[in-house]
Amino acid sequence: MPELPPTVFVLFGATGDLAARMVLPAFDRLDRRGLLPRDWRLVGSGRGERSDDDFRQLVRDALAEHGDGAPADGLTDRLRFAGGGFTPEDPGQLADAVAQAREELGDGAQLVHYLAVPPGAFEGITRALDRHGLAEGSRVVYEKPYGTSPGGFRELDELVHSVFDEEQVFRIDHFLGKEGTQDLHVLRFANGLFSSVWSREHVAQVQVDVPETLDVADRAEFYDATGAVLDMLVTHLFQVAAEVAMEPPVSLTPADLQEAREAVLAAFRPLAPEDVVLGQFEGYRDLDDVAGDSRTDTFVAARLWVDTDRWHGVPFLLRTGKRMAEGHQKVTLVMRRPDGPVGALPGGGNTVSLSLSGAGALDLGLVAKRPGPDLELAVAGTSLDLASVPGGEPLPAYASLIHDVLVGDRSLFTTSAGLAQAWRAVQPVLDDPPELRPYAPGSWGPAQAAALADPCGWALGS
């Protein structure tokens, strides 16, 4: 591990929900593991006036509710707050707070900005960083969604590149920071058992399935302006599909990994509306802050085609939704049924699944002989909890990605070119969305989605 320089970390949206649930607990976890620089400061930025001590108490409360309890020793001493907002016209207290933190840390302190704010605030903060001299030499983290439409993405990206070099920009997609997603590389490239079958000759379907039992009542206003396609499909699910589908990179260095992801995203065939099912759970329009005639999708299932030699003709099935029967984050390769003397194979046959939840888990579904005097076949399974790998100390996705920002590793961050290809692939569905189908809360979504997975069927909920 390289020695990290002293760092000033500016957290925009420091008093918001995302900071409380994800970003601040990630800092505490990194601090406990000794993965932060020896000396650092975190400056929270917000519109309201708040003392440093008030901000420290807010952080303690956030860690008590969402983290590991009381903060690690010394963490709160490194916290500062800069109120008064931050706009191109007025830097509020932030410019002075950053200058003071840099003076405390000495020459050579690096500056990292984290925009844990709604996407509508990205433009103003980006312009303000440029106007007030806080962009040069810094790194900047943009939360998702990075753009809320193809046109909005292009306008934002043009602005960002007018202020920052691409190497300074870290567009976060926390699904790429999950231990399970990172294990896709190792599973495939370090094990001949899997690398030799990772292609259309052996794989009948790839399923990226993220059903959620969660409601959206506590963030209905945000969600009603976004929906499942923009919140999950064009971001998380496309990126995980690219991790599965990419060609072997020259190496696992950041540049080579990003290049391999970009290349396969460019091979995503634009989604045909007939290959997409949109749904909305019954009762969604009764939520506060949701219009009575809302057309927002809370469910999407899509059949994606990847036009490369390796995956030609293999459907990538992507599915996610709110208020569904179960909650999972799983990638499943459904293997082709082998030719030969064994017929009438039971169930879904052979599958390779990787759970992206927590530290991840590898599940194998196999056809085996049922013990007994007759030749009866059954589906059996075995599982490896990746947290049990000797010496393992898994990091939550946000902690892993923040650490990568601090060391300058862009392997697990989306690029401008890759996101442009993702928007290109989803454009037909935005232009001509299919009919919105109702589904019952606690179900597996609209019945029409089942047909997308024929003839194998969904590995979850089938």
C-alpha positions in Angstrom: 0.0 0.0 0.0 1.4 3.4 -0.9 1.9 6.0 1.9 -1.1 8.4 1.5 -0.4 12.1 1.7 -2.3 14.3 4.1 -5.8 14.9 2.7 -8.6 17.4 3.0 -11.9 15.7 2.1 -14.8 18.0 1.3 -18.2 16.4 1.7 -21.0 18.3 0.0 -24.4 17.3 1.3 -22.7 16.4 4.6 -26.0 16.7 6.6 -28.0 14.7 4.1 -29.3 11.1 4.1 -26.7 9.6 1.8 -23.9 11.0 3.9 -25.4 9.6 7.1 -26.2 6.2 5.7 -23.2 5.5 3.5 -20.3 8.0 3.3 -19.7 8.8 7.0 -19.9 5.1 8.1 -17.4 4.3 5.3 -15.0 6.9 6.7 -15.3 5.4 10.2 -14.7 1.9 8.8 -11.6 3.0 7.0 -10.3 4.8 10.0 -10.8 1.7 12.2 -8.9 -0.3 9.6 -6.0 2.1 9.4 -6.7 2.8 5.7 -6.9 6.6 5.8 -3.9 8.9 5.6 -2.0 9.6 8.8 -3.4 13.1 8.9 -6.6 14.2 7.3 -9.5 16.6 7.7 -13.2 16.2 6.6 -14.9 19.5 5.9 -18.7 19.2 5.7 -20.4 21.7 3.4 -24.0 22.7 3.8 -26.4 25.6 3.3 -27.3 26.1 7.0 -25.2 27.5 9.8 -23.7 24.8 12.1 -20.8 24.8 14.5 -18.0 22.2 14.3 -19.3 20.6 17.5 -22.8 20.4 16.2 -21.5 18.7 13.0 -19.5 16.3 15.2 -22.6 15.4 17.1 -24.5 14.8 13.8 -21.7 12.4 12.7 -21.9 10.6 16.1 -25.7 10.1 15.6 -25.2 8.9 12.1 -22.6 6.3 13.1 -24.8 5.1 16.0 -27.7 4.5 13.6 -26.0 3.4 10.4 -22.4 2.5 11.4 -20.5 0.5 14.0 -21.6 2.6 17.0 -19.4 5.2 18.6 -16.8 6.7 16.1 -13.2 5.5 16.3 -10.9 7.4 18.6 -9.9 10.7 17.2 -12.3 10.7 14.2 -14.5 13.5 15.3 -11.5 15.7 16.1 -10.8 15.9 12.4 -14.2 17.1 11.4 -15.0 20.7 10.4 -18.2 22.3 9.1 -18.5 25.1 6.5 -22.0 26.6 6.3 -23.5 29.3 4.1 -23.8 27.2 1.0 -21.4 27.1 -1.9 -22.3 28.7 -5.3 -20.4 30.3 -8.1 -21.4 33.7 -6.7 -20.7 33.0 -3.1 -18.3 30.3 -1.6 -19.9 30.7 1.9 -17.5 29.5 4.5 -16.0 26.7 2.5 -13.0 28.4 0.8 -11.8 29.6 4.2 -12.4 26.3 5.9 -10.4 24.4 3.2 -7.5 27.0 3.4 -7.4 26.5 7.2 -7.4 22.7 6.9 -4.6 22.9 4.3 -2.6 25.1 6.6 -3.0 22.6 9.4 -1.9 19.7 7.3 1.0 21.5 5.6 2.4 21.5 2.0 1.5 18.6 -0.2 -2.0 17.9 1.2 -4.3 16.5 -1.5 -7.9 17.8 -1.9 -10.8 15.5 -2.6 -14.4 16.7 -3.2 -17.3 14.3 -2.7 -20.7 15.4 -4.2 -23.2 13.5 -2.0 -26.0 15.7 -3.4 -28.9 15.4 -5.9 -27.8 15.4 -9.5 -29.4 18.8 -10.0 -26.7 20.3 -7.8 -23.8 19.0 -9.8 -23.6 21.8 -12.2 -23.6 24.6 -9.6 -21.0 23.0 -7.4 -18.7 22.2 -10.4 -18.8 25.8 -11.6 -18.2 27.0 -8.0 -15.2 24.7 -7.6 -13.7 26.3 -10.7 -14.7 29.9 -9.8 -13.2 29.7 -6.3 -10.0 28.0 -7.1 -10.7 24.6 -5.5 -10.6 22.4 -8.7 -7.0 22.5 -9.8 -5.1 19.4 -8.7 -8.0 18.0 -6.8 -10.1 14.8 -7.2 -13.8 14.9 -7.4 -16.4 12.2 -6.8 -19.8 12.4 -8.4 -22.6 10.3 -7.0 -25.1 8.6 -9.4 -27.0 9.3 -11.4 -24.4 11.2 -13.5 -27.0 12.7 -15.7 -30.7 11.9 -15.8 -31.1 11.7 -19.6 -28.8 11.2 -22.6 -28.9 15.0 -23.2 -28.4 15.8 -19.6 -25.4 13.5 -19.4 -23.7 15.1 -22.4 -24.2 18.6 -21.0 -22.9 17.7 -17.5 -19.9 15.8 -18.9 -19.0 18.7 -21.2 -19.1 21.0 -18.2 -17.1 18.6 -16.0 -14.4 18.2 -18.6 -14.1 22.0 -19.0 -13.1 22.1 -15.3 -11.4 18.8 -14.6 -9.2 16.4 -16.5 -10.7 12.9 -16.8 -8.1 11.5 -14.5 -9.4 13.7 -11.7 -13.0 12.5 -12.0 -14.4 9.5 -10.1 -18.0 8.7 -11.1 -19.2 6.4 -8.4 -21.3 3.3 -8.9 -21.3 1.4 -5.7 -22.2 -1.9 -7.3 -18.7 -1.9 -8.8 -17.2 -1.6 -5.3 -19.0 -4.6 -4.0 -16.7 -7.5 -2.9 -18.8 -9.9 -5.0 -18.5 -7.8 -8.2 -14.7 -7.6 -7.7 -14.7 -11.4 -7.3 -16.1 -11.7 -10.8 -12.6 -10.9 -12.1 -10.9 -13.5 -9.9 -13.6 -16.2 -10.4 -13.2 -15.9 -14.1 -9.6 -15.1 -14.7 -7.9 -17.1 -12.0 -9.9 -20.4 -12.3 -9.6 -22.5 -15.4 -12.9 -24.3 -14.4 -14.8 -21.1 -15.1 -12.6 -19.2 -17.7 -12.9 -22.1 -20.1 -16.8 -22.0 -20.1 -17.3 -18.2 -20.0 -18.8 -18.0 -23.5 -21.8 -18.7 -25.7 -20.6 -22.2 -26.3 -21.4 -23.1 -22.7 -23.7 -20.4 -21.3 -27.4 -20.3 -22.3 -28.3 -17.1 -20.3 -26.7 -14.5 -18.0 -29.0 -13.1 -15.4 -28.3 -10.0 -13.4 -31.1 -9.9 -10.8 -31.6 -7.3 -8.1 -35.1 -7.6 -6.7 -35.8 -5.5 -3.6 -38.4 -5.8 -0.9 -37.9 -2.1 0.0 -40.6 0.6 -0.4 -39.8 4.1 -1.5 -42.1 5.9 0.8 -39.2 7.7 2.6 -37.8 9.1 -0.7 -40.9 9.1 -2.9 -40.3 12.6 -4.3 -36.8 11.7 -5.6 -37.9 8.3 -6.8 -40.9 9.6 -8.7 -38.6 11.8 -10.7 -36.3 8.9 -11.5 -37.7 5.4 -11.6 -36.2 2.0 -12.0 -34.7 2.4 -15.5 -32.7 5.5 -14.5 -32.0 4.6 -10.9 -30.9 1.0 -11.5 -30.8 -0.2 -15.2 -28.6 2.3 -16.9 -26.4 2.4 -13.9 -25.9 -0.6 -11.7 -27.2 -3.4 -13.9 -25.5 -2.3 -17.1 -22.2 -2.0 -15.3 -22.4 -5.4 -13.7 -23.4 -6.9 -17.1 -20.3 -5.3 -18.6 -18.2 -6.9 -15.8 -19.5 -10.3 -16.8 -19.3 -9.7 -20.6 -16.0 -7.9 -21.1 -13.1 -9.6 -22.9 -10.1 -10.4 -20.8 -8.1 -7.2 -20.2 -4.4 -7.0 -20.9 -3.9 -6.7 -17.2 -5.9 -5.8 -14.1 -4.5 -2.3 -14.0 -7.1 0.5 -13.8 -6.6 1.7 -17.4 -6.9 -1.9 -18.8 -10.0 -2.7 -16.8 -11.7 0.5 -17.8 -10.8 -0.1 -21.4 -12.2 -3.6 -21.4 -15.5 -2.4 -19.8 -15.8 0.5 -22.3 -15.3 -1.9 -25.2 -18.1 -4.3 -24.2 -20.5 -1.4 -23.3 -20.0 -0.2 -26.9 -21.1 -3.7 -28.0 -24.4 -3.5 -26.1 -27.2 -3.6 -28.7 -29.7 -0.7 -28.1 -32.6 -2.1 -26.1 -35.7 -2.9 -28.2 -38.9 -1.8 -26.4 -40.4 -5.3 -27.0 -37.5 -6.7 -24.9 -38.3 -4.6 -21.9 -41.1 -4.9 -19.3 -41.9 -1.9 -17.1 -44.0 -2.2 -14.0 -45.4 -0.2 -11.1 -46.4 -1.8 -7.8 -50.0 -1.4 -6.8 -50.4 1.4 -4.2 -47.4 3.4 -5.4 -49.6 6.3 -6.5 -51.1 6.5 -3.0 -47.7 7.5 -1.5 -47.1 11.0 -0.3 -45.3 13.1 -2.9 -46.4 10.8 -5.8 -48.8 12.2 -8.4 -52.1 10.3 -8.7 -51.4 9.7 -12.4 -47.7 8.9 -12.0 -46.2 6.9 -14.9 -42.9 6.2 -13.0 -41.7 2.6 -13.3 -40.8 0.8 -10.0 -39.9 -2.3 -11.9 -37.9 -3.1 -15.0 -36.9 -6.3 -16.7 -34.9 -6.3 -19.9 -33.4 -8.7 -22.4 -30.0 -7.3 -23.5 -27.9 -8.6 -26.4 -24.2 -8.2 -26.5 -22.8 -8.2 -30.0 -19.5 -9.8 -29.5 -18.2 -13.1 -30.8 -18.1 -14.4 -27.2 -21.7 -13.6 -26.4 -23.5 -13.5 -29.7 -27.0 -15.0 -29.3 -26.8 -15.2 -25.4 -29.5 -13.1 -23.7 -28.4 -11.0 -20.7 -31.5 -10.8 -18.5 -31.6 -7.7 -16.2 -34.2 -7.3 -13.5 -34.9 -5.0 -10.6 -37.9 -3.7 -8.8 -39.3 -2.3 -5.5 -41.7 -4.2 -3.2 -40.8 -7.6 -4.6 -41.1 -11.0 -3.0 -37.5 -11.3 -1.9 -34.3 -9.1 -1.8 -31.2 -10.3 -3.7 -28.3 -9.0 -5.6 -27.2 -11.9 -7.8 -25.4 -12.7 -11.1 -26.3 -16.2 -12.5 -24.8 -18.0 -15.5 -27.3 -20.6 -16.7 -25.2 -23.3 -18.4 -26.3 -25.1 -21.5 -27.6 -28.6 -21.2 -25.0 -31.0 -22.3 -25.5 -33.4 -25.2 -25.2 -37.0 -24.3 -26.8 -40.0 -22.8 -28.4 -38.3 -19.8 -31.8 -36.9 -20.7 -34.7 -35.3 -19.0 -32.5 -33.2 -16.7 -34.4 -31.9 -13.6 -35.0 -28.2 -12.7 -32.8 -25.5 -14.1 -29.8 -27.7 -14.4 -26.3 -26.4 -14.0 -25.9 -22.8 -12.7 -23.0 -20.6 -11.5 -24.2 -17.8 -9.2 -22.4 -15.0 -7.5 -24.2 -13.1 -4.7 -23.2 -9.4 -4.6 -24.6 -8.8 -1.2 -22.2 -8.3 1.8 -18.9 -10.0 1.2 -20.4 -12.1 -1.6 -21.0 -15.8 -2.0 -20.4 -18.3 -4.8 -23.2 -20.8 -5.4 -23.1 -23.8 -7.8 -26.2 -25.6 -8.9 -25.5 -29.1 -10.1 -27.4 -32.1 -11.4 -26.5 -35.1 -9.2 -27.7 -38.7 -8.7 -30.1 -39.0 -5.8 -28.6 -41.5 -3.4 -30.4 -44.8 -3.6 -30.7 -48.0 -5.8 -32.2 -46.2 -8.8 -30.7 -43.8 -11.3 -32.7 -40.8 -10.2 -31.5 -37.3 -10.9 -31.9 -34.2 -8.6 -30.6 -30.7 -8.4 -28.1 -30.1 -5.7 -26.1 -27.1 -4.7 -23.1 -26.0 -2.8 -22.1 -22.5 -1.6 -18.9 -20.7 -0.6 -19.3 -17.7 1.6 -16.5 -15.4 0.5 -16.2 -13.9 3.9 -14.9 -17.2 5.1 -11.8 -17.1 2.8 -8.9 -17.3 5.2 -7.5 -13.9 6.2 -10.4 -12.0 4.6 -11.6 -8.7 6.0 -14.3 -7.5 3.6 -14.9 -3.8 3.1 -18.3 -2.3 2.4 -18.6 -1.0 -1.1 -18.5 2.7 -0.2 -15.4 2.2 2.0 -13.7 0.3 -0.8 -14.4 3.0 -3.3 -13.5 6.0 -1.1 -10.2 4.3 -0.4 -9.6 3.9 -4.2 -10.3 7.6 -4.6 -7.6 8.4 -1.9 -5.0 6.2 -3.7 -6.1 7.4 -7.2 -7.2 3.9 -8.4 -10.0 4.4 -11.0 -10.5 0.6 -11.8 -14.0 0.5 -10.3 -15.3 3.8 -11.5 -17.3 4.5 -14.6 -15.8 6.5 -17.4 -17.3 9.2 -19.6 -17.0 7.0 -22.7 -18.6 4.0 -20.9 -21.5 6.0 -19.7 -22.1 7.5 -23.1 -22.5 3.9 -24.4 -24.9 3.0 -21.6 -27.1 5.9 -22.5 -27.0 5.0 -26.1 -28.2 1.5 -25.3 -31.1 2.6 -23.2 -32.2 5.5 -25.5 -34.9 3.5 -27.4 -36.7 2.7 -24.2 -36.7 6.3 -23.1 -38.0 7.4 -26.5 -40.7 4.8 -26.7 -41.3 3.2 -23.3 -43.4 0.0 -23.3 -46.8 -0.2 -21.5 -46.5 0.2 -17.7 -47.8 -3.0 -16.1 -49.2 -3.2 -12.5 -47.9 -5.8 -10.1 -48.8 -6.8 -6.6 -46.5 -5.9 -3.7 -44.7 -9.0 -2.5 -44.8 -10.6 -6.0 -42.0 -11.2 -8.6 -43.3 -8.3 -10.8 -45.5 -8.2 -13.8 -46.3 -11.6 -15.3 -45.1 -10.5 -18.7 -41.5 -10.4 -17.4 -41.4 -14.2 -17.0 -41.5 -14.6 -20.8 -38.2 -12.7 -21.2 -36.4 -15.6 -19.5 -37.8 -18.4 -21.6 -36.9 -21.2 -22.0 -34.8 -21.4 -18.9 -36.8 -19.2 -16.5 -35.6 -16.8 -13.9 -33.2 -18.5 -11.4 -34.9 -16.5 -8.6 -38.6 -16.8 -8.1 -39.2 -19.5 -10.8 
